[in-house]
Amino acid sequence: MDDDVGAFFSNAKQWQAEYRALRQLILATGLSEELKWGKPCYTFEGKNVVLIHGFKDYCALLFHKGALLKDPTGILVQQTEHVQSARQVRFTEVKEIAKLEKALMTYVREAIEVEKAGLKVELKKTSEFAMPDELRARLDGDPALKHAFAALTPGRQRAYILQVAGAKRAETREARIDKHAPRILKGLGLDD
C-alpha cells in the first residue's frame, strides 16, 4: 500500500467507504498502487490498468483501456462521446460494489490480461474530428495562427477543436477562439 494513496483516502471528504471497498478489491489482484493525477492508480509492470476517482454524484473505477474489455454485465460507461479508450464503472454506495464484486474482479483481471498482451486502443486521428467552421476560417485567415496550430501536437490540436466545437452558438465559438489564440501562438495546449 502506497502512503500517498493512503493519505488520499484519509483526506477524502466523500466516498470514503466506497473507496475502501474498491481499494481492497483491487489490491487483492496484486496490482501495484501509486498516486497519479492526484488519484489512486493501479498498475501492472508500470502500465496503468485502473484508477479510483470520485465526483459529486458518484465514485468510479476507471479502466484505462476499458474500450477493449468485454462488458457482459453492461456496467462500463463512456464518460463523454470524445473519450476513446477509458471506461468507468460508477457507484453511489458500498452495497453496489459488494453486489458487483465478482464481476469487477473479472473486469480487473481482464484489464491486466490486456496489458500483458500489449493491446492498444485504436484511437481516432485528430484529422478525423470535425473542425468547427469558425476555427477553420480563423486559421485560413491568419497564417501565423495556422502555422502555430499546425505545430501543436495532435492531442493539443484535438483539445482546441473539441473546446471550440463544444459551444452551441457561433458567437461562443468565436469567443473561445479569441481567448485561446494567444496560447496557440505560444505553442501551448489548452491545459498547459
MDTraj code that builds the backbone (N, CA, C; nanometers):
import mdtraj as md
import numpy as np

residues = "MET ASP ASP ASP VAL GLY ALA PHE PHE SER ASN ALA LYS GLN TRP GLN ALA GLU TYR ARG ALA LEU ARG GLN LEU ILE LEU ALA THR GLY LEU SER GLU GLU LEU LYS TRP GLY LYS PRO CYS TYR THR PHE GLU GLY LYS ASN VAL VAL LEU ILE HIS GLY PHE LYS ASP TYR CYS ALA LEU LEU PHE HIS LYS GLY ALA LEU LEU LYS ASP PRO THR GLY ILE LEU VAL GLN GLN THR GLU HIS VAL GLN SER ALA ARG GLN VAL ARG PHE THR GLU VAL LYS GLU ILE ALA LYS LEU GLU LYS ALA LEU MET THR TYR VAL ARG GLU ALA ILE GLU VAL GLU LYS ALA GLY LEU LYS VAL GLU LEU LYS LYS THR SER GLU PHE ALA MET PRO ASP GLU LEU ARG ALA ARG LEU ASP GLY ASP PRO ALA LEU LYS HIS ALA PHE ALA ALA LEU THR PRO GLY ARG GLN ARG ALA TYR ILE LEU GLN VAL ALA GLY ALA LYS ARG ALA GLU THR ARG GLU ALA ARG ILE ASP LYS HIS ALA PRO ARG ILE LEU LYS GLY LEU GLY LEU ASP ASP".split()
xyz = np.array([
    [0.0834, -0.1184, 0.0000],
    [0.0000, 0.0000, 0.0000],
    [0.0880, 0.1250, 0.0000],
    [0.0522, 0.2192, -0.0846],
    [0.1264, 0.3432, -0.1011],
    [0.0794, 0.4460, 0.0020],
    [0.1748, 0.5100, 0.0714],
    [0.1407, 0.6086, 0.1748],
    [0.0667, 0.7291, 0.1180],
    [0.1065, 0.7746, -0.0026],
    [0.0373, 0.8876, -0.0651],
    [-0.1071, 0.8524, -0.0953],
    [-0.1295, 0.7301, -0.1388],
    [-0.2662, 0.6858, -0.1667],
    [-0.3436, 0.6763, -0.0356],
    [-0.2794, 0.6268, 0.0681],
    [-0.3441, 0.6213, 0.1989],
    [-0.3886, 0.7591, 0.2443],
    [-0.3028, 0.8592, 0.2228],
    [-0.3380, 0.9972, 0.2582],
    [-0.4559, 1.0458, 0.1745],
    [-0.4593, 1.0084, 0.0462],
    [-0.5722, 1.0460, -0.0402],
    [-0.7026, 0.9946, 0.0205],
    [-0.7034, 0.8669, 0.0576],
    [-0.8251, 0.8081, 0.1129],
    [-0.8620, 0.8709, 0.2473],
    [-0.7637, 0.8941, 0.3310],
    [-0.7891, 0.9537, 0.4626],
    [-0.8449, 1.0949, 0.4519],
    [-0.7988, 1.1692, 0.3527],
    [-0.8406, 1.3088, 0.3374],
    [-0.9661, 1.3267, 0.2535],
    [-1.0163, 1.2203, 0.1958],
    [-1.1358, 1.2310, 0.1111],
    [-1.2546, 1.2792, 0.1932],
    [-1.3248, 1.3741, 0.1392],
    [-1.4421, 1.4291, 0.2091],
    [-1.5693, 1.3523, 0.1749],
    [-1.5639, 1.2743, 0.0687],
    [-1.6795, 1.1988, 0.0227],
    [-1.6315, 1.0619, -0.0242],
    [-1.7179, 0.9638, -0.0221],
    [-1.6949, 0.8305, -0.0772],
    [-1.5925, 0.7465, -0.0016],
    [-1.5637, 0.7765, 0.1252],
    [-1.4602, 0.7008, 0.1963],
    [-1.4890, 0.5515, 0.2042],
    [-1.6102, 0.5138, 0.2392],
    [-1.6430, 0.3712, 0.2497],
    [-1.6330, 0.3029, 0.1135],
    [-1.6787, 0.3700, 0.0103],
    [-1.6722, 0.3146, -0.1251],
    [-1.5270, 0.3019, -0.1709],
    [-1.4471, 0.4049, -0.1434],
    [-1.3050, 0.3993, -0.1783],
    [-1.2363, 0.2810, -0.1104],
    [-1.2642, 0.2618, 0.0191],
    [-1.2021, 0.1496, 0.0921],
    [-1.2386, 0.0165, 0.0272],
    [-1.3658, 0.0008, -0.0072],
    [-1.4110, -0.1247, -0.0683],
    [-1.3437, -0.1469, -0.2043],
    [-1.3354, -0.0425, -0.2844],
    [-1.2713, -0.0551, -0.4161],
    [-1.1222, -0.0833, -0.4024],
    [-1.0582, -0.0150, -0.3089],
    [-0.9146, -0.0347, -0.2874],
    [-0.8849, -0.1784, -0.2464],
    [-0.9622, -0.2295, -0.1526],
    [-0.9432, -0.3662, -0.1043],
    [-0.9604, -0.4657, -0.2192],
    [-1.0599, -0.4443, -0.3000],
    [-1.0870, -0.5321, -0.4125],
    [-0.9704, -0.5312, -0.5111],
    [-0.9207, -0.4121, -0.5458],
    [-0.8132, -0.4020, -0.6450],
    [-0.6812, -0.4553, -0.5902],
    [-0.6504, -0.4255, -0.4648],
    [-0.5241, -0.4746, -0.4081],
    [-0.5200, -0.6271, -0.4039],
    [-0.6365, -0.6905, -0.3971],
    [-0.6421, -0.8369, -0.3956],
    [-0.5966, -0.8969, -0.5284],
    [-0.5881, -0.8164, -0.6335],
    [-0.5450, -0.8665, -0.7648],
    [-0.3938, -0.8641, -0.7804],
    [-0.3222, -0.8020, -0.6852],
    [-0.1773, -0.7956, -0.6929],
    [-0.1231, -0.6770, -0.7715],
    [-0.2093, -0.5867, -0.8151],
    [-0.1622, -0.4680, -0.8859],
    [-0.0853, -0.3768, -0.7917],
    [0.0068, -0.2992, -0.8469],
    [0.0814, -0.2002, -0.7685],
    [-0.0026, -0.0752, -0.7543],
    [0.0157, -0.0077, -0.6409],
    [-0.0648, 0.1100, -0.6097],
    [0.0235, 0.2339, -0.6024],
    [-0.0200, 0.3416, -0.6676],
    [0.0501, 0.4691, -0.6579],
    [-0.0478, 0.5822, -0.6860],
    [-0.0051, 0.7026, -0.6560],
    [-0.0872, 0.8199, -0.6811],
    [-0.0443, 0.8808, -0.8143],
    [-0.1386, 0.8903, -0.9095],
    [-0.1141, 0.9538, -1.0391],
    [-0.2312, 1.0463, -1.0668],
    [-0.2000, 1.1626, -1.1201],
    [-0.3036, 1.2626, -1.1486],
    [-0.3846, 1.2954, -1.0229],
    [-0.3229, 1.2761, -0.9072],
    [-0.3896, 1.3028, -0.7806],
    [-0.4918, 1.1974, -0.7409],
    [-0.4906, 1.0824, -0.8086],
    [-0.5873, 0.9746, -0.7836],
    [-0.5130, 0.8430, -0.7608],
    [-0.5741, 0.7517, -0.6849],
    [-0.5146, 0.6190, -0.6681],
    [-0.5173, 0.5436, -0.8018],
    [-0.4001, 0.5050, -0.8485],
    [-0.3871, 0.4361, -0.9763],
    [-0.3217, 0.3010, -0.9510],
    [-0.3692, 0.2005, -1.0206],
    [-0.3208, 0.0649, -1.0021],
    [-0.2604, 0.0177, -1.1335],
    [-0.1362, -0.0319, -1.1230],
    [-0.0588, -0.0628, -1.2426],
    [-0.0112, -0.2075, -1.2437],
    [0.0173, -0.2545, -1.3659],
    [0.0792, -0.3846, -1.3869],
    [0.2076, -0.3597, -1.4629],
    [0.3205, -0.3904, -1.4005],
    [0.4527, -0.3693, -1.4599],
    [0.4660, -0.2271, -1.5162],
    [0.4205, -0.1307, -1.4363],
    [0.4316, 0.0096, -1.4721],
    [0.3266, 0.0613, -1.5685],
    [0.2364, -0.0227, -1.6117],
    [0.1321, 0.0183, -1.7060],
    [0.0002, 0.0393, -1.6317],
    [-0.0633, 0.1515, -1.6582],
    [-0.1883, 0.1863, -1.5906],
    [-0.2991, 0.0891, -1.6291],
    [-0.3665, 0.0356, -1.5272],
    [-0.4755, -0.0580, -1.5506],
    [-0.6086, 0.0056, -1.5100],
    [-0.6140, 0.0548, -1.3869],
    [-0.7404, 0.1079, -1.3346],
    [-0.7098, 0.2141, -1.2300],
    [-0.7967, 0.3125, -1.2190],
    [-0.7822, 0.4082, -1.1093],
    [-0.9171, 0.4300, -1.0433],
    [-0.9095, 0.4829, -0.9233],
    [-1.0293, 0.5148, -0.8454],
    [-1.0427, 0.6660, -0.8434],
    [-1.1607, 0.7138, -0.8746],
    [-1.1815, 0.8581, -0.8645],
    [-1.3249, 0.8869, -0.8253],
    [-1.3457, 1.0070, -0.7767],
    [-1.4774, 1.0446, -0.7291],
    [-1.5249, 1.1753, -0.7888],
    [-1.6534, 1.1861, -0.7990],
    [-1.7191, 1.3051, -0.8485],
    [-1.8288, 1.3418, -0.7493],
    [-1.8990, 1.4470, -0.7765],
    [-2.0051, 1.4911, -0.6854],
    [-2.1123, 1.3833, -0.6680],
    [-2.1550, 1.3242, -0.7793],
    [-2.2685, 1.2323, -0.7747],
    [-2.2323, 1.0842, -0.7700],
    [-2.1045, 1.0519, -0.7887],
    [-2.0660, 0.9109, -0.7880],
    [-1.9143, 0.8988, -0.7731],
    [-1.8717, 0.7799, -0.7347],
    [-1.7298, 0.7465, -0.7424],
    [-1.7191, 0.6373, -0.8481],
    [-1.5978, 0.6122, -0.8954],
    [-1.5863, 0.5198, -1.0074],
    [-1.4527, 0.4494, -1.0118],
    [-1.4533, 0.3349, -1.0770],
    [-1.3321, 0.2679, -1.1225],
    [-1.3188, 0.3069, -1.2683],
    [-1.2015, 0.3538, -1.3080],
    [-1.1782, 0.3911, -1.4462],
    [-1.0760, 0.2951, -1.5047],
    [-1.1183, 0.2205, -1.6041],
    [-1.0297, 0.1275, -1.6731],
    [-0.9669, 0.2031, -1.7898],
    [-0.8349, 0.2164, -1.7880],
    [-0.7652, 0.2966, -1.8882],
    [-0.7894, 0.2481, -2.0303],
    [-0.7972, 0.1180, -2.0486],
    [-0.8247, 0.0617, -2.1813],
    [-0.9588, -0.0120, -2.1793],
    [-1.0542, 0.0491, -2.1141],
    [-1.1855, -0.0124, -2.0980],
    [-1.2573, -0.0426, -2.2278],
    [-1.2249, 0.0305, -2.3336],
    [-1.2881, 0.0054, -2.4630],
    [-1.2531, -0.1335, -2.5163],
    [-1.1451, -0.1925, -2.4668],
    [-1.1035, -0.3253, -2.5114],
    [-1.1639, -0.4379, -2.4269],
    [-1.2308, -0.4024, -2.3186],
    [-1.2857, -0.5045, -2.2301],
    [-1.4208, -0.5540, -2.2793],
    [-1.4461, -0.6823, -2.2548],
    [-1.5805, -0.7351, -2.2779],
    [-1.6669, -0.6754, -2.1669],
    [-1.7913, -0.6546, -2.1927],
    [-1.8794, -0.5949, -2.0923],
    [-2.0089, -0.6748, -2.0823],
    [-1.9981, -0.8018, -2.0390],
    [-2.1179, -0.8871, -2.0377],
    [-2.2279, -0.8382, -1.9428],
    [-2.1904, -0.7642, -1.8394],
    [-2.2922, -0.7145, -1.7459],
    [-2.3398, -0.5748, -1.7815],
    [-2.2794, -0.5130, -1.8823],
    [-2.3245, -0.3813, -1.9279],
    [-2.3023, -0.2696, -1.8277],
    [-2.1911, -0.2766, -1.7526],
    [-2.1674, -0.1756, -1.6487],
    [-2.0647, -0.0703, -1.6870],
    [-1.9964, -0.0872, -1.7994],
    [-1.8955, 0.0100, -1.8394],
    [-1.9609, 0.1323, -1.9040],
    [-1.9146, 0.2494, -1.8619],
    [-1.9707, 0.3762, -1.9090],
    [-1.8610, 0.4566, -1.9777],
    [-1.8929, 0.5104, -2.0945],
    [-1.8034, 0.6024, -2.1649],
    [-1.8383, 0.7417, -2.1120],
    [-1.7427, 0.8098, -2.0472],
    [-1.7703, 0.9361, -1.9798],
    [-1.8324, 1.0394, -2.0722],
    [-1.7735, 1.0610, -2.1887],
    [-1.8276, 1.1534, -2.2881],
    [-1.8079, 1.0906, -2.4248],
    [-1.8701, 1.1461, -2.5267],
    [-1.8584, 1.0903, -2.6614],
    [-1.7158, 1.0965, -2.7152],
    [-1.6330, 1.1850, -2.6588],
    [-1.4974, 1.2017, -2.7096],
    [-1.3937, 1.1167, -2.6375],
    [-1.4313, 1.0513, -2.5297],
    [-1.3385, 0.9612, -2.4605],
    [-1.3278, 0.8352, -2.5455],
    [-1.2067, 0.8046, -2.5893],
    [-1.1898, 0.6936, -2.6826],
    [-1.1513, 0.5615, -2.6165],
    [-1.0732, 0.5666, -2.5103],
    [-1.0170, 0.4449, -2.4539],
    [-1.0777, 0.4061, -2.3185],
    [-1.0829, 0.5007, -2.2276],
    [-1.1224, 0.4714, -2.0893],
    [-1.2729, 0.4442, -2.0769],
    [-1.3046, 0.3610, -1.9791],
    [-1.4441, 0.3344, -1.9435],
    [-1.4532, 0.3290, -1.7912],
    [-1.5668, 0.3704, -1.7383],
    [-1.5892, 0.3743, -1.5940],
    [-1.6943, 0.2717, -1.5524],
    [-1.6846, 0.2331, -1.4249],
    [-1.7946, 0.1662, -1.3561],
    [-1.8260, 0.2588, -1.2399],
    [-1.9503, 0.3040, -1.2306],
    [-1.9887, 0.4057, -1.1332],
    [-2.0649, 0.3455, -1.0150],
    [-2.0437, 0.4103, -0.8977],
    [-2.1073, 0.3648, -0.7742],
    [-2.1550, 0.4838, -0.6918],
    [-2.2619, 0.4623, -0.6190],
    [-2.3085, 0.5648, -0.5255],
    [-2.3161, 0.5124, -0.3822],
    [-2.2963, 0.3821, -0.3666],
    [-2.2939, 0.3256, -0.2304],
    [-2.2200, 0.1921, -0.2281],
    [-2.1741, 0.1558, -0.1094],
    [-2.0911, 0.0366, -0.0913],
    [-2.1643, -0.0903, -0.1337],
    [-2.2933, -0.0983, -0.1089],
    [-2.3632, -0.2229, -0.1428],
    [-2.3642, -0.2501, -0.2933],
    [-2.3518, -0.1469, -0.3762],
    [-2.3401, -0.1678, -0.5209],
    [-2.2078, -0.2363, -0.5528],
    [-2.1041, -0.1959, -0.4839],
    [-1.9712, -0.2557, -0.5037],
    [-1.9743, -0.4020, -0.4608],
    [-2.0324, -0.4277, -0.3452],
    [-2.0414, -0.5649, -0.2946],
    [-2.1201, -0.6534, -0.3918],
    [-2.2278, -0.5995, -0.4458],
    [-2.3120, -0.6757, -0.5389],
    [-2.2359, -0.7101, -0.6673],
    [-2.1484, -0.6197, -0.7115],
    [-2.0741, -0.6390, -0.8362],
    [-1.9327, -0.6938, -0.8167],
    [-1.8975, -0.7302, -0.6936],
    [-1.7593, -0.7687, -0.6639],
    [-1.7040, -0.8737, -0.7585],
    [-1.7791, -0.9795, -0.7826],
    [-1.7316, -1.0873, -0.8687],
    [-1.7089, -1.0355, -1.0119],
    [-1.8021, -0.9597, -1.0630],
    [-1.7886, -0.9037, -1.1975],
    [-1.6699, -0.8064, -1.2046],
    [-1.6552, -0.7239, -1.1025],
    [-1.5444, -0.6270, -1.1006],
    [-1.4100, -0.6979, -1.1019],
    [-1.3980, -0.8044, -1.0264],
    [-1.2731, -0.8812, -1.0257],
    [-1.2450, -0.9378, -1.1648],
    [-1.3484, -0.9829, -1.2328],
    [-1.3327, -1.0340, -1.3688],
    [-1.2837, -0.9240, -1.4621],
    [-1.3417, -0.8049, -1.4493],
    [-1.3018, -0.6918, -1.5337],
    [-1.1562, -0.6517, -1.5052],
    [-1.1180, -0.6471, -1.3786],
    [-0.9812, -0.6094, -1.3443],
    [-0.8839, -0.7139, -1.3986],
    [-0.9161, -0.8398, -1.3823],
    [-0.8273, -0.9462, -1.4343],
    [-0.8160, -0.9377, -1.5874],
    [-0.9276, -0.9093, -1.6539],
    [-0.9238, -0.8951, -1.7996],
    [-0.8386, -0.7742, -1.8392],
    [-0.8501, -0.6648, -1.7645],
    [-0.7703, -0.5448, -1.7924],
    [-0.6209, -0.5748, -1.7757],
    [-0.5862, -0.6575, -1.6780],
    [-0.4468, -0.6995, -1.6599],
    [-0.4012, -0.7809, -1.7813],
    [-0.4862, -0.8698, -1.8293],
    [-0.4525, -0.9515, -1.9471],
    [-0.4343, -0.8637, -2.0712],
    [-0.5124, -0.7583, -2.0832],
    [-0.4972, -0.6635, -2.1935],
    [-0.3569, -0.6026, -2.1900],
    [-0.3112, -0.5666, -2.0693],
    [-0.1760, -0.5097, -2.0556],
    [-0.0692, -0.6143, -2.0834],
    [-0.0881, -0.7346, -2.0322],
    [0.0095, -0.8413, -2.0572],
    [0.0253, -0.8665, -2.2068],
    [-0.0861, -0.8584, -2.2801],
    [-0.0839, -0.8840, -2.4245],
    [-0.0343, -0.7638, -2.5041],
    [-0.0188, -0.6494, -2.4372],
    [0.0284, -0.5293, -2.5061],
    [-0.0729, -0.4699, -2.6022],
    [-0.2004, -0.4961, -2.5783],
    [-0.3049, -0.4445, -2.6678],
    [-0.3165, -0.2931, -2.6557],
    [-0.3548, -0.2304, -2.7649],
    [-0.3723, -0.0849, -2.7681],
    [-0.5076, -0.0525, -2.8291],
    [-0.5676, 0.0560, -2.7811],
    [-0.6935, 0.1034, -2.8366],
    [-0.6620, 0.1801, -2.9644],
    [-0.7332, 0.1498, -3.0703],
    [-0.7182, 0.2225, -3.1976],
    [-0.7869, 0.3579, -3.1811],
    [-0.7070, 0.4629, -3.1721],
    [-0.7604, 0.5964, -3.1489],
    [-0.7884, 0.6682, -3.2803],
    [-0.8939, 0.7489, -3.2765],
    [-0.9249, 0.8338, -3.3908],
    [-0.8124, 0.9344, -3.4092],
    [-0.7754, 0.9602, -3.5316],
    [-0.6746, 1.0618, -3.5599],
    [-0.7384, 1.1999, -3.5450],
    [-0.6584, 1.2986, -3.5091],
    [-0.7083, 1.4347, -3.4930],
    [-0.7789, 1.4815, -3.6192],
    [-0.7275, 1.4435, -3.7335],
    [-0.7872, 1.4853, -3.8610],
    [-0.9283, 1.4290, -3.8810],
    [-0.9643, 1.3267, -3.8046],
    [-1.0979, 1.2673, -3.8168],
    [-1.2029, 1.3430, -3.7361],
    [-1.1604, 1.4337, -3.6491],
    [-1.2550, 1.5149, -3.5725],
    [-1.2972, 1.6331, -3.6598],
    [-1.4253, 1.6645, -3.6584],
    [-1.4765, 1.7759, -3.7383],
    [-1.4276, 1.9086, -3.6796],
    [-1.3588, 1.9862, -3.7618],
    [-1.3118, 2.1171, -3.7174],
    [-1.4258, 2.2170, -3.7367],
    [-1.4571, 2.2937, -3.6330],
    [-1.5642, 2.3937, -3.6462],
    [-1.5312, 2.4937, -3.7578],
    [-1.6332, 2.5344, -3.8308],
    [-1.6146, 2.6285, -3.9413],
    [-1.5443, 2.7555, -3.8956],
    [-1.5799, 2.8033, -3.7782],
    [-1.5202, 2.9270, -3.7276],
    [-1.3696, 2.9123, -3.7064],
    [-1.3272, 2.7971, -3.6552],
    [-1.1843, 2.7742, -3.6338],
    [-1.1127, 2.7606, -3.7676],
    [-1.1732, 2.6875, -3.8601],
    [-1.1132, 2.6708, -3.9932],
    [-1.0967, 2.8077, -4.0606],
    [-1.2004, 2.8922, -4.0543],
    [-1.1945, 3.0249, -4.1169],
    [-1.0863, 3.1108, -4.0520],
    [-1.0765, 3.1048, -3.9192],
    [-0.9758, 3.1855, -3.8493],
    [-0.8355, 3.1413, -3.8878],
    [-0.8131, 3.0093, -3.8932],
    [-0.6818, 2.9579, -3.9313],
    [-0.6481, 2.9956, -4.0755],
    [-0.7473, 2.9851, -4.1642],
    [-0.7239, 3.0197, -4.3044],
    [-0.6951, 3.1697, -4.3218],
    [-0.7521, 3.2513, -4.2341],
    [-0.7346, 3.3954, -4.2443],
    [-0.6157, 3.4511, -4.1684],
    [-0.5496, 3.3681, -4.0898],
    [-0.4370, 3.4142, -4.0082],
    [-0.3216, 3.3144, -4.0237],
    [-0.2294, 3.3402, -4.1170],
    [-0.1210, 3.2445, -4.1432],
    [-0.0358, 3.2113, -4.0202],
    [-0.0114, 3.3098, -3.9344],
    [0.0698, 3.2831, -3.8143],
    [-0.0024, 3.1863, -3.7213],
    [-0.1329, 3.2079, -3.7048],
    [-0.2118, 3.1192, -3.6188],
    [-0.2202, 2.9799, -3.6806],
    [-0.2380, 2.9737, -3.8109],
    [-0.2454, 2.8445, -3.8804],
    [-0.1142, 2.7667, -3.8626],
    [-0.0022, 2.8360, -3.8787],
    [0.1290, 2.7722, -3.8619],
    [0.1474, 2.7235, -3.7172],
    [0.1110, 2.8079, -3.6211],
    [0.1243, 2.7708, -3.4793],
    [0.0337, 2.6524, -3.4454],
    [-0.0874, 2.6521, -3.4981],
    [-0.1808, 2.5415, -3.4725],
    [-0.1251, 2.4122, -3.5317],
    [-0.0731, 2.4196, -3.6536],
    [-0.0173, 2.3006, -3.7194],
    [0.1036, 2.2462, -3.6431],
    [0.1761, 2.3331, -3.5725],
    [0.2948, 2.2912, -3.4967],
    [0.2590, 2.2242, -3.3645],
    [0.1340, 2.2381, -3.3191],
    [0.0913, 2.1738, -3.1937],
    [0.0876, 2.0224, -3.2112],
    [0.1010, 1.9511, -3.1005],
    [0.0859, 1.8058, -3.1054],
    [-0.0582, 1.7728, -3.1436],
    [-0.0821, 1.6550, -3.1996],
    [-0.2190, 1.6181, -3.2354],
    [-0.3153, 1.6251, -3.1156],
    [-0.2685, 1.5876, -2.9990],
    [-0.3547, 1.5928, -2.8805],
    [-0.3942, 1.7349, -2.8440],
    [-0.2997, 1.8276, -2.8564],
    [-0.3302, 1.9684, -2.8278],
    [-0.4249, 2.0252, -2.9326],
    [-0.4034, 1.9887, -3.0577],
    [-0.4956, 2.0323, -3.1625],
    [-0.6372, 1.9814, -3.1338],
    [-0.6447, 1.8533, -3.0998],
    [-0.7749, 1.7921, -3.0720],
    [-0.8443, 1.8618, -2.9558],
    [-0.7694, 1.8962, -2.8523],
    [-0.8293, 1.9637, -2.7364],
    [-0.8901, 2.0979, -2.7765],
    [-0.8200, 2.1731, -2.8583],
    [-0.8744, 2.3020, -2.9044],
    [-0.9967, 2.2812, -2.9946],
    [-0.9878, 2.1846, -3.0838],
    [-1.1019, 2.1565, -3.1720],
    [-1.2253, 2.1221, -3.0897],
    [-1.2092, 2.0338, -2.9921],
    [-1.3228, 1.9923, -2.9099],
    [-1.3736, 2.1058, -2.8224],
    [-1.2818, 2.1879, -2.7709],
    [-1.3211, 2.3023, -2.6874],
    [-1.4067, 2.4002, -2.7677],
    [-1.3628, 2.4329, -2.8868],
    [-1.4377, 2.5268, -2.9707],
    [-1.5685, 2.4623, -3.0173],
    [-1.5619, 2.3383, -3.0614],
    [-1.6804, 2.2690, -3.1120],
    [-1.7868, 2.2476, -3.0048],
    [-1.7457, 2.2472, -2.8784],
    [-1.8395, 2.2238, -2.7694],
    [-1.9373, 2.3376, -2.7467],
    [-1.9119, 2.4521, -2.8054],
    [-2.0025, 2.5669, -2.7900],
    [-2.1177, 2.5537, -2.8893],
    [-2.2381, 2.5826, -2.8433],
    [-2.3554, 2.5690, -2.9287],
    [-2.3720, 2.6868, -3.0238],
    [-2.3359, 2.8049, -2.9787],
    [-2.3567, 2.9257, -3.0583],
    [-2.2274, 2.9693, -3.1274],
    [-2.2435, 3.0229, -3.2482],
    [-2.1280, 3.0718, -3.3248],
    [-2.0527, 3.1790, -3.2473],
    [-2.1253, 3.2661, -3.1784],
    [-2.0602, 3.3732, -3.1025],
    [-1.9698, 3.3162, -2.9939],
    [-2.0146, 3.2110, -2.9308],
    [-1.9353, 3.1479, -2.8248],
    [-1.8134, 3.0789, -2.8853],
    [-1.8304, 3.0149, -3.0002],
    [-1.7161, 2.9520, -3.0667],
    [-1.6117, 3.0579, -3.1028],
    [-1.6565, 3.1704, -3.1561],
    [-1.5659, 3.2804, -3.1901],
    [-1.4935, 3.3323, -3.0653],
    [-1.5688, 3.3468, -2.9560],
    [-1.5086, 3.3961, -2.8313],
    [-1.4025, 3.2990, -2.7792],
    [-1.4287, 3.1714, -2.7924],
    [-1.3300, 3.0718, -2.7481],
    [-1.2041, 3.0779, -2.8339],
    [-1.2211, 3.0978, -2.9618],
    [-1.1042, 3.1106, -3.0499],
    [-1.0235, 3.2340, -3.0097],
    [-1.0940, 3.3464, -2.9868],
    [-1.0260, 3.4695, -2.9438],
    [-0.9478, 3.4461, -2.8150],
    [-1.0103, 3.3762, -2.7226],
    [-0.9473, 3.3507, -2.5926],
    [-0.8223, 3.2634, -2.6064],
    [-0.8286, 3.1623, -2.6914],
    [-0.7202, 3.0638, -2.6989],
    [-0.6135, 3.0964, -2.8019],
    [-0.6399, 3.1879, -2.8947],
    [-0.5418, 3.2206, -2.9986],
    [-0.4046, 3.2577, -2.9410],
    [-0.3968, 3.3416, -2.8364],
    [-0.2634, 3.3730, -2.7812],
    [-0.1889, 3.2500, -2.7292],
    [-0.2612, 3.1553, -2.6724],
    [-0.1981, 3.0326, -2.6219],
    [-0.1467, 2.9473, -2.7384],
    [-0.2270, 2.9390, -2.8426],
    [-0.1863, 2.8624, -2.9603],
    [-0.0597, 2.9232, -3.0201],
    [-0.0570, 3.0553, -3.0313],
    [0.0597, 3.1248, -3.0872],
    [0.1863, 3.1013, -3.0049],
    [0.1683, 3.0740, -2.8749],
    [0.2836, 3.0458, -2.7878],
    [0.3197, 2.8971, -2.7876],
    [0.2423, 2.8159, -2.8614],
    [0.2690, 2.6734, -2.8666],
    [0.2170, 2.5954, -2.7470],
    [0.1236, 2.6568, -2.6737],
    [0.0698, 2.5945, -2.5537],
    [-0.0585, 2.5180, -2.5831],
    [-0.0787, 2.4116, -2.5084],
    [-0.2032, 2.3380, -2.5158],
    [-0.3087, 2.4028, -2.4292],
    [-0.4273, 2.3526, -2.4378],
    [-0.5419, 2.4055, -2.3634],
    [-0.5170, 2.4057, -2.2131],
    [-0.4498, 2.3026, -2.1628],
    [-0.4301, 2.2889, -2.0179],
    [-0.2877, 2.3164, -1.9717],
    [-0.2019, 2.3681, -2.0593],
    [-0.0631, 2.3969, -2.0206],
    [-0.0556, 2.5210, -1.9340],
])
top = md.Topology()
chain = top.add_chain()
for i, resn in enumerate(residues, 1):
    res = top.add_residue(resn, chain, resSeq=i)
    for name in ("N", "CA", "C"):
        top.add_atom(name, md.element.get_by_symbol(name[0]), res)
traj = md.Trajectory(xyz[None], top)
